[in-house]
Amino acid sequence: MKKILVLIPAFLLAFQISKAQTEKGSQTIGIDLQFQHQKSSENTIRPGFDTYNSDFKLTIFNAGPTYSYFIADKLDIGTSLTYAYTKQDNRNTSYSSTQTTRQYAAELFLRKYFMFGDKFGLRTGPYIGYARYDFKYIDAGTATRNKSDNYFAGANMALVYYPVRKLGVSATLANLSYSHSKLKDDTRQTGSGDNVTFNLINNGLALSVFYVFGGK
């Protein structure tokens, strides 16, 4: 009986902490981070032909601030800015190419939270945004540059964890998106395209760290 009487106040305190993180009027400010690096080498032996080596490297880095406001309990609306850098190298004994991409993006989102206890939960919801891509492609010493305007929309789901009061961490679990792009290259040739993607457990390490303030 004594154990039960002790556990009841502890449970109520944990519930209040969890509620305070996602209650109406609370705000979050944080930073989104993603890093991915891949490297592979291959030796190709062709009978009667030369043997050659191939190297592949891929580096992806994303970072940017994010802000949200809880318009209702367990429902927030917010915005984020992102800078992303991608570099891909392909090299072998007779050929080499390098592609770099710089992305500048802005996004609006709406998220619903589903908490399981005082520390863990899921959040999911739609988003829309705009991104500007600057490409540079070097193929056998010849450089090509182009720019792309992208308009996108989609929905994602993330795992949310609060290790301590007022501090949260999230990791993207799934993402479904549609994008429309308009491309212009160095020769002023233009084009457009549409793309639909679905990722289950993001490629690379995609994390968001945020601080909770405001509320009651």
N, C-alpha and C positions, 0 to 999 in steps of 0.2 A: 504493500500500500504506500509506504514511504517513497519507494522508487517511482511509483506512478505520479505522486504529488510533485516530485522533483522534475520528472520528464515533461509534465504539462506546461509549466512556465517556459522551459527550454524550447519546446515545440512552438509555443505562441511567439516567442522572441524570434525564432528562425523564420516563422511565417511572416512576421512584420518586416524583417530585413529583406526577404524576397519580394514582398509587396512594394516596399519602398524603392526598390531598384526599377520597377516597371509601372509605378502608379502615375495617374494623371498629374501633369505639371512637372514631372521629372525631365531632366535634359541629359544628353550624353555628348561628349566631345572626345574624339580619339583619332587614331591613325590606322589606316589599312596598309598592310605589308604583304608582298608576295615575292618569293625568290625561287628560281629554278635553274639548275645547271646540269647539262648532260654532256658527256664526252664519250666518244667511241672511236676505235681504230680497227681497221680491217686489212688483212694481207690477202691479195688475190693472186693465185697461181694459175696461169693458163698454159697448158702444154703447147709448146711451139711458139709461144708469145712471151713478151716481157712480163715479169712479175712486178706488181705495183702496190703501193700502200695508200690507203684512204683514211683520212681523219675527219671527224665531224664534231663540232662544238656548238652548243646552244646555251645561251644565257638570257634569262628573263628576270627583270626587276621592276616591281610596281610599288609605288608609295603615294600617299595622299591623305589629307585630313577629312574627317567626317563629323557631321553634327546632326542630332535628332532631338525632337520634342515629343513627349507623350501627350497626345490629344485626348486620350482616354486610358483607363487602366489596361496595360498590356498591349497598347497600340501606339506606335510612334510614327512620325513622318519626319523626313530629313533630306539632307543633301550631302554629296561628297565630291571632291576633286581628286583627280588621279594623274600622276605622271608615270609613264611606263617606258622602259627601254628594253629592246630585244636585239640580240646579235647572234647571227648564225654563220658559221664558217664551214665550208666544204673544201677539202684539199686532197689532192693526190699528186703523184709524180709528174703528171702532165697538165693538170688543170686545177684552178682554184677560183672560188667565188666567195664573196662576203656580202651579207645583207644585214643592214641595221634599220631599226624602226624606232621612232620616237612618237609617243602618243600623249595627247593632252585631252582629258575628258572631264565632263561634268555630269552629274546624275542626281535625279530626284527619286525617292523611294518611300514606300509605305510598308510597315512590317507589323505582323501580329505575333505575339509571344505566347508560348505554351510552356509554363514552368512545371518542373517535376521536383518539388522540394524547394530548398532555399538556395541551391547553388547551380543546378543544371536545368537546361531548358532548350527549346527549339524556337526559332523565329523564321517566319516566311512571309513573302509578299511580293508585289510587283514593283517594277522600276522602269524609268525611261531616262534617256540621256543623249548626249552628243559627244563625239570624239573626233579629233583631228589627228591624222597620221601623216608623218613625214618619213618616206622611204628613201634609202640609198642602197643601190645594188651595184657591186663591182664584179664584173665577169670578165676574166682573162685580161684584167687591166683597164677595161672600159667601164666607166661609171654612168649609171642612169639614176635619175632622181624623179620622184613623183609625190604628189600629195593626194590625200583622200579625206573627204568629209563623210562621216558616218553618223546615222541616226539609228538608235537602237531601243529596244524594249524587251522586257522579259520578266521572269520571276525566279527567285532562288530560295534556298533553305539553308540555314546555318545552325550549328550547335553553339549554345551560349553557356558560359561558365563564369560564375562570380567567386573568385578565390577569397576575396575579402569584401567587406561592405564598401560600396562606392566604386569598386573597380571590376571591370568585366573583360572577358576575352571571348572572341567568337572565331569559328572556323567554318568556311563554306563547305557544305556537304553535296549540294546539287544545284545546277543552274541551267535554265532553259532560256534561250535568247533568240531574237530575230533582229537583223540589222540590214539597213539599206545604205549603200555606199556610192559616192560619186568620185571618180578618179580623174586626175589630170597629170600628165607626165611632162618631161622637159620639152617635148616637141609640141606641147599644147593639145595633144590628142586627149579626148575625154571618153569616159565610159561609166557605166553604172552596174551595180550588181546587188543581189539579195542573198542573204545567208541565214540559215537556221542551225543553231548548235545546241547540243545537250551534253553537259558534263556531270558525271556522277563521281563525287569526291574529286575536287579540283586537282589538276596537274600542278605539281610543285607545292610549296608551302604557302598557303593563303590564310593570313591571320588578321584579326582586327583587335586592337587594344583600346579600351575606352574608359572614361571617367564619368561617373553619374553624379549629378548635382541638381539642386532645386527640389521641387516637390514639397511635401509637408515635413 
